[in-house]
Amino acid sequence: IAMDVTLALYEKLSAEHSLERLAGLLEASETSGGAFVLLWHNIMRDRRVFPGFWDTLEYFLFAAAGSTRFVTLSRLCDEFEPQ
């Protein structure tokens, strides 16, 4: 699980370093049965307050699109719920 605010405010990472962190987390989640959850708030669109972070999201999603399946959290929970 990764959240934009954790990267930008709590860990005080730059947009560039946040992209590196996200790539590492995505790679770590690629095990059998793994899942990667990303929470990105629309406040990150404010480029004056969070320079580069919206671009980081766009780049990350574009780069991950070829190897990642995107689903809603509800669907993901349904898939992992014990039968």
Secondary structure, DSSP 4 states (H G I P E B T S, - for coil): -EEHHIIIIIS---HHHHHHHHHHHHHHT-STT----EE--GGGG-TTTSTTHHHHHHHHHHHHTTT-----HHHHHHHHS--
